[in-house]
Amino acid sequence: MAEENYDFDVIVVGGGVAGSVCAYLLAKKGREVLLVERGMEPGSKNLSGGVFYCRVMQEVFPNFIEEAPIERRITRNCLSFLNPTNFVNVDYWDSRLAEPVNAVTVLRAKFDPWLAEQAEEAGVTIMPGVKVDGIIREGGRFVGIRAGEDELRARVVVAADGVNSFISQDAGIRGKEPLENLAVGVKSVIHLGEDEVKKRFNLVDDEGAAYAVVGDCTEGVAGGGFMYTNKESVSIGIVARLDDLTKKGKSSSDLHDHFLSHPAIAPFLEGGELLEYGCHLVAEGGEKMQHDLVRNGLVVIGDAAGFTLNTGFTVRGMDLAAGSAVAAATAVDHALETGDCSRVGLERYIAEYKKSFVGKDMATYAKAPDFLENDEMYGDLGLMLADVLYGVYNLDLTPRKHILPTALSAFKASGLKIRRMAKIGFQAVRSL
């Protein structure tokens, strides 16, 4: 194709974190970039709220903390084992997480438009409210997109269109993901007011808390619950793996409602006003979802490439999306510079993300999805921990035992098997 027949150097499909960061970086390098977003504005389709491990964004935007619409700086991280009538918390606060800022909460309806604004100021052309109907293939390479009767052409197309990437599927390079690689997230944003958020979660200034919850929140379904503090609201919900949800005949919305009404959770939300409610697909497959990410004229990034991590302690997506966007921008710019936008020329993207924290962390936690499949994580283990602590704190006038026999008694009563727990422990060591 003649050079003059290209409308843009790069077309990015999807105006989330990955798409906007990639478009921004390429525009900063002087490339002609089009960012296409299906929503009426970036962020309008994204479910609000999440923890953003933001060190990568501070590399992209030096004044990120001061300028971006962040909610709170996360300095408290709580891991909670939730049982029907009790819970066990590991509550970790550390001032070292406040400066330099490690993680923040964001509301995507505020955050994504800010990102798009940064991209637009850098020179990106943004087209919101556009549904991409297909990708254009000519001569064995991808050269643009179709939207209705319009065709827009570029030397490289970047697919940043989410976990169910239509672009990848239409290109014929990736099929639908197996159910075991996907989960469904159901989330509410509940307004409490700034003073109530601080009081209920024991916060000062702009500090925030993030809860990762396993157990009764999903009623035995593989997955977990989460609760994050915003300035004036709380983002709360569950994530349940699709294959286990189907297997156990549960409804994700019912699990969400069950979690919010739990006696350990309900007091945090009492009197609050529901602002938003929604559900979306979440990538759960880890490293095994990173395949077929590059073709002639095409690169797949962010959620579309499966860059999410759930370790049980943290749930990460936005930082990995941003990191994959940085890697893609570096590779695409080099391909444009050399004039080689073939698969070979774009393979640098793979090398770039693999040498960064993105690829290294995906490799480190490659076995985490398998570890989190253990049913004991979602019931028996939490109940046993609660029984141990009950034996410690229930001073019922019977003679006290040392902690070891107390724990052994709780273990025997739990019905858990030593061999099985040893296997899970070994998995945990390898996975986490």
C-alpha positions as CSV (number, residue, x, y, z in Angstrom):
1,M,0.0,0.0,0.0
2,A,1.3,3.4,-0.8
3,E,2.4,5.5,2.2
4,E,-0.1,8.3,1.4
5,N,-3.0,5.9,1.7
6,Y,-2.6,5.6,5.4
7,D,-4.9,7.9,7.5
8,F,-2.8,7.5,10.7
9,D,0.5,5.9,11.8
10,V,-1.4,4.0,14.6
11,I,-5.0,3.3,15.4
12,V,-5.7,2.3,19.0
13,V,-9.0,0.6,19.7
14,G,-10.2,1.1,23.3
15,G,-9.9,4.1,25.5
16,G,-9.2,2.5,28.8
17,V,-5.9,2.6,30.7
18,A,-3.9,0.6,28.2
19,G,-5.2,2.3,25.1
20,S,-4.9,5.9,26.4
21,V,-1.4,5.3,27.8
22,C,-0.2,3.7,24.6
23,A,-1.8,6.5,22.4
24,Y,-0.3,9.2,24.6
25,L,3.2,7.8,24.5
26,L,3.2,7.3,20.7
27,A,1.8,10.9,20.2
28,K,4.6,12.2,22.4
29,K,7.0,10.6,20.0
30,G,5.5,12.5,17.2
31,R,3.3,9.8,15.7
32,E,-0.1,10.4,14.2
33,V,-2.5,8.5,16.4
34,L,-6.2,7.8,16.4
35,L,-7.9,6.5,19.6
36,V,-11.3,4.9,19.0
37,E,-13.6,4.4,22.0
38,R,-17.0,2.7,21.9
39,G,-18.4,4.6,24.9
40,M,-19.6,8.2,24.5
41,E,-16.5,9.1,26.4
42,P,-13.5,7.2,27.8
43,G,-14.5,5.6,31.1
44,S,-18.3,5.6,30.5
45,K,-18.3,1.8,29.9
46,N,-15.9,0.9,32.7
47,L,-17.1,-0.2,36.1
48,S,-16.1,2.4,38.6
49,G,-13.5,1.9,41.3
50,G,-10.3,0.0,41.8
51,V,-6.9,-0.1,43.3
52,F,-4.2,1.2,41.0
53,Y,-0.6,0.3,41.8
54,C,0.6,3.5,40.3
55,R,4.4,3.5,40.2
56,V,4.3,2.9,36.5
57,M,2.0,5.9,36.0
58,Q,4.5,8.1,37.9
59,E,7.0,7.1,35.2
60,V,4.7,8.0,32.4
61,F,3.3,11.2,34.0
62,P,5.8,12.7,36.4
63,N,3.1,14.8,38.2
64,F,0.6,11.9,38.3
65,I,-0.2,12.1,42.0
66,E,-0.7,15.8,42.0
67,E,-2.7,16.1,38.8
68,A,-4.6,12.9,38.3
69,P,-8.1,12.5,39.8
70,I,-7.1,9.9,42.4
71,E,-9.3,9.1,45.4
72,R,-7.1,7.9,48.3
73,R,-3.6,6.6,48.9
74,I,-3.7,3.0,50.0
75,T,-1.7,2.6,53.2
76,R,-3.9,-0.2,54.8
77,N,-4.2,-3.6,53.2
78,C,-6.5,-6.2,54.9
79,L,-6.7,-9.9,54.1
80,S,-10.0,-11.3,55.5
81,F,-11.1,-14.8,55.9
82,L,-14.9,-14.5,56.0
83,N,-17.1,-17.2,57.6
84,P,-20.9,-17.2,58.0
85,T,-20.8,-15.8,61.6
86,N,-17.2,-14.6,62.1
87,F,-14.1,-13.4,60.3
88,V,-10.3,-13.4,60.7
89,N,-8.4,-10.3,59.5
90,V,-4.8,-9.7,58.7
91,D,-4.7,-5.9,58.9
92,Y,-1.5,-4.3,57.6
93,W,-0.8,-0.6,57.8
94,D,2.5,1.0,56.8
95,S,3.4,4.7,56.4
96,R,6.1,3.6,53.9
97,L,3.3,2.9,51.4
98,A,2.3,6.6,51.5
99,E,5.5,8.1,50.3
100,P,6.5,7.4,47.6
101,V,2.9,6.5,46.8
102,N,2.5,2.8,46.1
103,A,-1.2,2.5,45.2
104,V,-4.3,4.7,44.9
105,T,-8.0,4.2,44.4
106,V,-9.6,5.6,41.3
107,L,-13.1,5.9,39.9
108,R,-12.8,5.1,36.2
109,A,-15.6,7.5,35.2
110,K,-13.3,10.3,36.5
111,F,-10.0,8.8,35.8
112,D,-10.3,7.6,32.2
113,P,-11.5,11.0,30.8
114,W,-8.4,12.6,32.5
115,L,-6.2,10.0,30.7
116,A,-7.9,10.7,27.4
117,E,-7.4,14.5,28.0
118,Q,-3.6,13.9,28.5
119,A,-3.6,11.9,25.2
120,E,-5.5,14.6,23.4
121,E,-3.2,17.3,24.6
122,A,-0.2,15.2,23.4
123,G,-1.8,15.2,19.9
124,V,-4.0,12.1,19.8
125,T,-7.2,12.3,17.7
126,I,-10.0,10.8,19.8
127,M,-13.2,9.4,18.3
128,P,-15.7,8.5,21.1
129,G,-19.0,6.7,20.5
130,V,-17.6,4.6,17.6
131,K,-18.3,0.9,17.4
132,V,-15.6,-0.9,15.4
133,D,-17.2,-3.5,13.2
134,G,-14.1,-5.2,11.9
135,I,-10.4,-5.1,11.2
136,I,-9.1,-4.6,7.6
137,R,-6.7,-7.2,6.3
138,E,-4.8,-6.7,3.1
139,G,-1.9,-8.8,1.7
140,G,-1.5,-10.8,4.8
141,R,-1.3,-7.9,7.2
142,F,-3.8,-5.7,9.2
143,V,-4.1,-2.2,7.9
144,G,-7.0,-0.5,9.7
145,I,-10.5,-0.8,11.0
146,R,-14.1,-0.6,9.7
147,A,-16.8,1.4,11.6
148,G,-20.1,1.3,9.8
149,E,-19.5,2.4,6.2
150,D,-16.2,4.1,7.1
151,E,-12.7,2.7,6.8
152,L,-9.7,4.1,8.6
153,R,-6.2,2.9,7.8
154,A,-3.0,2.8,9.7
155,R,0.4,1.2,9.6
156,V,-0.3,-0.4,13.0
157,V,-3.5,-1.3,14.8
158,V,-3.4,-1.7,18.6
159,A,-6.1,-3.8,20.2
160,A,-6.9,-2.4,23.7
161,D,-10.5,-3.4,23.6
162,G,-10.9,-5.4,26.8
163,V,-10.9,-9.0,28.0
164,N,-13.3,-10.2,25.3
165,S,-11.2,-8.5,22.6
166,F,-13.4,-8.3,19.5
167,I,-10.5,-7.1,17.4
168,S,-8.4,-10.2,18.3
169,Q,-11.3,-12.5,17.5
170,D,-12.2,-10.7,14.3
171,A,-8.6,-10.9,13.2
172,G,-8.8,-14.7,13.7
173,I,-5.8,-14.9,16.0
174,R,-7.5,-15.5,19.3
175,G,-10.7,-17.5,20.0
176,K,-13.0,-17.0,22.9
177,E,-11.3,-17.7,26.2
178,P,-12.1,-20.9,28.1
179,L,-14.4,-20.3,31.1
180,E,-11.6,-21.3,33.5
181,N,-9.6,-18.2,32.3
182,L,-12.5,-15.8,33.0
183,A,-14.3,-14.5,36.0
184,V,-17.3,-12.2,36.4
185,G,-17.0,-9.1,38.7
186,V,-20.0,-7.5,40.3
187,K,-19.4,-4.2,41.9
188,S,-21.3,-1.4,43.8
189,V,-20.2,2.1,44.6
190,I,-21.8,3.3,47.8
191,H,-21.7,6.9,49.0
192,L,-21.1,7.5,52.7
193,G,-19.6,11.0,52.8
194,E,-15.9,11.8,53.5
195,D,-16.2,11.9,57.3
196,E,-18.0,8.6,57.5
197,V,-15.4,6.9,55.2
198,K,-12.6,8.1,57.5
199,K,-14.4,7.1,60.7
200,R,-15.6,3.7,59.6
201,F,-12.2,2.7,58.2
202,N,-10.0,4.5,60.7
203,L,-8.3,6.7,58.1
204,V,-6.6,10.0,58.3
205,D,-6.2,12.7,55.6
206,D,-6.2,11.1,52.2
207,E,-5.1,7.6,53.3
208,G,-7.2,4.7,52.2
209,A,-7.8,1.0,52.9
210,A,-8.1,-2.0,50.6
211,Y,-9.7,-5.3,51.7
212,A,-9.2,-8.6,49.9
213,V,-11.7,-11.2,51.2
214,V,-12.1,-14.9,50.7
215,G,-14.6,-17.4,52.0
216,D,-18.3,-16.9,52.7
217,C,-18.4,-13.8,50.4
218,T,-18.6,-16.1,47.4
219,E,-20.3,-19.0,49.2
220,G,-17.7,-21.5,48.2
221,V,-17.2,-20.4,44.6
222,A,-13.6,-19.8,43.6
223,G,-13.0,-16.1,43.7
224,G,-13.3,-13.5,46.4
225,G,-14.6,-10.2,47.6
226,F,-13.1,-6.7,47.7
227,M,-13.7,-3.4,49.4
228,Y,-11.9,-0.2,48.6
229,T,-12.2,3.3,50.1
230,N,-12.7,6.3,47.9
231,K,-12.9,9.9,49.1
232,E,-16.6,9.9,49.8
233,S,-17.6,6.4,48.8
234,V,-16.8,2.7,49.0
235,S,-16.3,0.4,46.0
236,I,-17.3,-3.1,47.0
237,G,-18.1,-6.4,45.3
238,I,-17.1,-9.9,44.4
239,V,-15.2,-11.7,41.6
240,A,-16.3,-15.3,40.8
241,R,-14.7,-17.6,38.3
242,L,-17.1,-18.4,35.6
243,D,-16.5,-22.2,35.4
244,D,-16.9,-22.7,39.2
245,L,-19.9,-20.3,39.2
246,T,-21.6,-22.5,36.6
247,K,-20.5,-25.7,38.2
248,K,-22.0,-24.8,41.6
249,G,-25.2,-23.2,40.1
250,K,-24.7,-19.8,41.8
251,S,-25.7,-16.4,40.6
252,S,-23.0,-13.7,40.7
253,S,-25.5,-11.0,41.6
254,D,-26.8,-13.1,44.5
255,L,-23.2,-13.6,45.7
256,H,-22.7,-9.8,45.6
257,D,-25.9,-9.2,47.6
258,H,-24.9,-11.9,50.1
259,F,-21.5,-10.3,50.6
260,L,-22.8,-6.8,51.2
261,S,-25.3,-8.1,53.8
262,H,-22.8,-10.2,55.8
263,P,-22.8,-9.1,59.5
264,A,-19.1,-8.3,59.2
265,I,-19.5,-6.1,56.2
266,A,-22.9,-4.5,56.5
267,P,-21.9,-2.0,59.3
268,F,-19.3,-0.4,56.9
269,L,-22.1,0.3,54.5
270,E,-25.0,1.2,56.8
271,G,-27.0,4.3,55.6
272,G,-25.0,4.6,52.4
273,E,-26.5,5.5,49.0
274,L,-26.0,3.3,46.0
275,L,-24.3,5.4,43.3
276,E,-23.4,2.7,40.7
277,Y,-23.9,-1.0,40.2
278,G,-22.6,-3.2,37.4
279,C,-20.7,-6.3,36.3
280,H,-18.0,-7.1,33.8
281,L,-15.7,-9.9,32.7
282,V,-12.3,-10.3,34.4
283,A,-9.2,-12.2,33.0
284,E,-8.2,-14.9,35.5
285,G,-5.9,-17.1,33.5
286,G,-2.7,-15.4,34.3
287,E,0.4,-16.0,32.1
288,K,-1.2,-18.7,30.0
289,M,-3.4,-15.9,28.4
290,Q,-0.4,-14.2,26.9
291,H,-0.4,-15.8,23.5
292,D,-0.9,-14.5,19.9
293,L,-0.3,-10.9,20.9
294,V,1.5,-9.8,17.7
295,R,0.7,-10.1,14.0
296,N,1.6,-8.2,10.9
297,G,0.4,-4.7,11.7
298,L,-1.4,-5.7,14.9
299,V,-0.5,-5.6,18.6
300,V,-2.7,-6.7,21.5
301,I,-2.3,-5.0,25.0
302,G,-4.0,-4.6,28.4
303,D,-7.0,-6.7,29.4
304,A,-7.3,-7.8,25.8
305,A,-4.0,-9.6,26.3
306,G,-5.0,-11.0,29.7
307,F,-2.7,-8.8,31.7
308,T,-4.3,-9.3,35.1
309,L,-3.1,-10.9,38.3
310,N,-5.0,-12.3,41.3
311,T,-2.7,-13.6,44.0
312,G,-5.2,-13.7,46.8
313,F,-3.4,-10.8,48.4
314,T,-3.7,-8.4,45.6
315,V,-5.8,-8.0,42.4
316,R,-3.9,-6.2,39.7
317,G,-4.9,-5.1,36.3
318,M,-4.5,-1.4,35.7
319,D,-0.8,-1.2,36.4
320,L,-0.1,-4.2,34.2
321,A,-2.3,-2.7,31.5
322,A,-0.2,0.5,31.7
323,G,3.0,-1.4,31.7
324,S,2.0,-3.4,28.6
325,A,1.1,-0.1,26.9
326,V,4.6,1.3,27.6
327,A,6.1,-1.8,26.1
328,A,3.8,-1.7,23.1
329,A,4.5,2.0,22.5
330,T,8.3,1.4,22.5
331,A,8.0,-1.5,20.1
332,V,5.5,0.3,17.7
333,D,7.6,3.4,17.6
334,H,10.7,1.4,16.7
335,A,8.7,-0.5,14.0
336,L,7.5,2.8,12.5
337,E,11.1,4.2,12.7
338,T,12.6,1.2,10.9
339,G,9.6,0.8,8.5
340,D,9.1,-2.8,9.6
341,C,5.6,-3.2,10.9
342,S,5.5,-6.9,10.2
343,R,5.1,-9.5,13.0
344,V,8.9,-9.7,13.1
345,G,9.2,-6.0,13.5
346,L,6.6,-5.8,16.2
347,E,7.9,-8.8,18.2
348,R,10.0,-6.3,20.2
349,Y,6.7,-5.7,22.1
350,I,7.0,-9.3,23.6
351,A,10.6,-8.7,24.5
352,E,9.8,-5.3,26.1
353,Y,7.0,-6.5,28.3
354,K,8.8,-9.7,29.3
355,K,11.9,-7.7,30.6
356,S,9.7,-5.3,32.5
357,F,7.8,-5.8,35.8
358,V,4.8,-6.9,33.7
359,G,6.3,-10.0,32.3
360,K,8.4,-10.8,35.3
361,D,5.4,-10.5,37.7
362,M,3.2,-12.6,35.4
363,A,5.9,-15.3,35.4
364,T,6.4,-15.1,39.2
365,Y,2.7,-15.7,39.8
366,A,2.0,-18.0,36.9
367,K,0.8,-20.7,39.2
368,A,-1.4,-18.5,41.3
369,P,-4.6,-19.3,39.3
370,D,-4.1,-23.1,40.0
371,F,-3.5,-22.4,43.7
372,L,-6.7,-20.4,44.0
373,E,-8.7,-23.3,42.6
374,N,-8.4,-25.1,46.0
375,D,-11.9,-25.3,47.5
376,E,-10.5,-25.3,51.0
377,M,-9.5,-21.6,50.5
378,Y,-13.2,-20.7,50.4
379,G,-14.6,-22.3,53.6
380,D,-12.7,-24.8,55.7
381,L,-9.5,-22.8,56.1
382,G,-11.2,-19.7,57.4
383,L,-13.4,-21.7,59.7
384,M,-10.4,-23.5,61.2
385,L,-8.5,-20.1,61.7
386,A,-11.6,-18.8,63.5
387,D,-11.8,-21.9,65.7
388,V,-8.1,-21.5,66.7
389,L,-8.7,-17.9,67.8
390,Y,-11.9,-18.9,69.5
391,G,-9.9,-21.3,71.6
392,V,-7.5,-18.5,72.5
393,Y,-10.1,-15.8,73.4
394,N,-13.0,-17.9,74.8
395,L,-12.1,-17.9,78.5
396,D,-14.8,-20.3,79.6
397,L,-13.2,-21.3,83.0
398,T,-11.8,-24.5,81.6
399,P,-8.1,-24.9,81.8
400,R,-6.2,-23.2,78.9
401,K,-4.1,-25.1,76.4
402,H,-1.0,-23.9,74.7
403,I,-1.5,-22.5,71.2
404,L,-0.2,-25.7,69.4
405,P,-2.7,-28.2,71.0
406,T,-5.4,-25.5,70.5
407,A,-4.5,-25.3,66.8
408,L,-4.3,-29.1,66.5
409,S,-7.8,-29.5,68.1
410,A,-9.2,-27.0,65.6
411,F,-7.5,-28.7,62.7
412,K,-8.9,-32.2,63.7
413,A,-12.4,-30.7,64.1
414,S,-12.2,-29.0,60.7
415,G,-12.1,-32.3,58.8
416,L,-9.1,-31.0,56.8
417,K,-6.5,-33.7,55.9
418,I,-2.8,-33.2,56.7
419,R,-1.7,-34.5,53.3
420,R,-4.1,-32.2,51.6
421,M,-3.1,-29.2,53.6
422,A,0.6,-30.0,53.0
423,K,-0.1,-30.1,49.3
424,I,-1.9,-26.7,49.4
425,G,0.9,-25.3,51.5
426,F,3.4,-26.4,48.9
427,Q,1.3,-24.9,46.2
428,A,1.2,-21.6,48.1
429,V,5.0,-21.5,48.4
430,R,5.4,-22.1,44.7
431,S,2.6,-19.8,43.6
432,L,3.0,-16.8,46.0
